[in-house]
Amino acid sequence: MTQGAIHHIEIYVADLAESEEFWGWLLESLGYTPNQKWDEGISWQLKGQYLVFVQAESQFTVSGYHRKRIGLNHLAFNVESSANVDDYKVKLEERGSRILYLDKHPYAGGSENYAIYFEDPNGIKVELVATRAKNENEGCD
């Protein structure tokens, strides 16, 4: 255990099956392995940390999610190289994913960040980045 390291992140989703298909492909391609699965949720882990996706109850899905409301803006994952970012762009386009900031790609997060931004089925922004920005506050909404 590393004190202060994130143990897990739990995200409620509108359609668990759709999220499982999307996140399963993405997380497993990043090296995560399936961790747990039950009727209302699923998780994947990497090096002792895990991401959990849980089916939201119908009364809580009415207003939907938007990354600019209070709460989670996006999840960012490291990839090994700019070539990985380029490969993911092609794969995401083939899967019909909504890619964000195409007019600024691959430097939407600044000149130090070679990244791709896209949305999951719930509209949660996801970033795959090959390098870290010097100013972590720099970037897109």
Protein Blocks (a to p, Z undefined) as FASTA:
>chain_A
ZZhiafbdcdddfblmlmmmmmmmmmmmnopacfbdcfkbccddeehiacddddddfklm
mnopafkbgcjfbdcdddfbfklmmmmmmmmmmnopacehklmpcklnojklccdddddf
kopacdddfbdcfblmgccZZ
